[in-house]
Amino acid sequence: MVVAYVMVKVNTGEADRLKASMSDLDGVEEVHVVAGDVDFVVKVNVDSPGAVKEVAATGIQGISGVENTQTYIAMD
């Protein structure tokens, strides 16, 4: 299994809609609204690094209102 954390910056105030949309994606384990430089931290748990890319680049970035993402793969 590959665990990754995706930092998500959005350009809308629709936190509930965005959280629900991200939570519905296959491979997304947790979605948290956070304070700071980003708006959400998304925990992804999938089978391969390629699947992380699919969730982050296609899934999360494809949601209307998402401005930017940064993805970090856990090393332990």
Contacts in CASP RR format, 6 or more apart in sequence:
PFRMAT RR
TARGET T0000
AUTHOR 0000-0000-0000
METHOD contacts of the structure
MODEL  1
MVVAYVMVKVNTGEADRLKASMSDLDGVEEVHVVAGDVDFVVKVNVDSPG
AVKEVAATGIQGISGVENTQTYIAMD
1 45 0 8 1.000
1 46 0 8 1.000
1 47 0 8 1.000
2 44 0 8 1.000
2 45 0 8 1.000
2 46 0 8 1.000
2 47 0 8 1.000
2 48 0 8 1.000
2 49 0 8 1.000
2 51 0 8 1.000
2 52 0 8 1.000
2 73 0 8 1.000
2 74 0 8 1.000
3 43 0 8 1.000
3 44 0 8 1.000
3 45 0 8 1.000
3 73 0 8 1.000
3 74 0 8 1.000
4 43 0 8 1.000
4 44 0 8 1.000
4 46 0 8 1.000
4 52 0 8 1.000
4 55 0 8 1.000
4 56 0 8 1.000
4 71 0 8 1.000
4 72 0 8 1.000
4 73 0 8 1.000
4 74 0 8 1.000
5 41 0 8 1.000
5 42 0 8 1.000
5 43 0 8 1.000
5 44 0 8 1.000
5 71 0 8 1.000
5 72 0 8 1.000
5 74 0 8 1.000
6 41 0 8 1.000
6 42 0 8 1.000
6 44 0 8 1.000
6 55 0 8 1.000
6 56 0 8 1.000
6 60 0 8 1.000
6 69 0 8 1.000
6 70 0 8 1.000
6 71 0 8 1.000
6 72 0 8 1.000
7 37 0 8 1.000
7 38 0 8 1.000
7 40 0 8 1.000
7 41 0 8 1.000
7 42 0 8 1.000
7 69 0 8 1.000
7 70 0 8 1.000
7 71 0 8 1.000
7 72 0 8 1.000
8 18 0 8 1.000
8 22 0 8 1.000
8 38 0 8 1.000
8 39 0 8 1.000
8 40 0 8 1.000
8 41 0 8 1.000
8 42 0 8 1.000
8 60 0 8 1.000
8 66 0 8 1.000
8 68 0 8 1.000
8 69 0 8 1.000
9 37 0 8 1.000
9 38 0 8 1.000
9 39 0 8 1.000
9 66 0 8 1.000
9 67 0 8 1.000
9 68 0 8 1.000
9 69 0 8 1.000
10 18 0 8 1.000
10 39 0 8 1.000
10 40 0 8 1.000
10 65 0 8 1.000
10 66 0 8 1.000
10 67 0 8 1.000
11 65 0 8 1.000
11 66 0 8 1.000
11 67 0 8 1.000
12 18 0 8 1.000
12 64 0 8 1.000
12 65 0 8 1.000
14 65 0 8 1.000
15 33 0 8 1.000
15 39 0 8 1.000
18 39 0 8 1.000
18 40 0 8 1.000
18 63 0 8 1.000
18 65 0 8 1.000
18 66 0 8 1.000
19 31 0 8 1.000
19 33 0 8 1.000
19 40 0 8 1.000
21 63 0 8 1.000
22 28 0 8 1.000
22 31 0 8 1.000
22 40 0 8 1.000
22 42 0 8 1.000
22 60 0 8 1.000
22 63 0 8 1.000
23 31 0 8 1.000
25 55 0 8 1.000
25 59 0 8 1.000
25 60 0 8 1.000
26 55 0 8 1.000
27 44 0 8 1.000
27 45 0 8 1.000
27 46 0 8 1.000
27 51 0 8 1.000
27 55 0 8 1.000
28 42 0 8 1.000
28 43 0 8 1.000
28 44 0 8 1.000
28 55 0 8 1.000
29 43 0 8 1.000
29 44 0 8 1.000
29 45 0 8 1.000
30 42 0 8 1.000
30 43 0 8 1.000
31 40 0 8 1.000
31 41 0 8 1.000
31 42 0 8 1.000
31 43 0 8 1.000
32 40 0 8 1.000
32 41 0 8 1.000
32 42 0 8 1.000
33 39 0 8 1.000
33 40 0 8 1.000
34 40 0 8 1.000
34 41 0 8 1.000
38 70 0 8 1.000
42 60 0 8 1.000
44 52 0 8 1.000
44 55 0 8 1.000
44 56 0 8 1.000
46 52 0 8 1.000
46 54 0 8 1.000
46 55 0 8 1.000
49 73 0 8 1.000
52 71 0 8 1.000
52 73 0 8 1.000
56 69 0 8 1.000
56 71 0 8 1.000
57 69 0 8 1.000
60 66 0 8 1.000
60 69 0 8 1.000
61 69 0 8 1.000
END
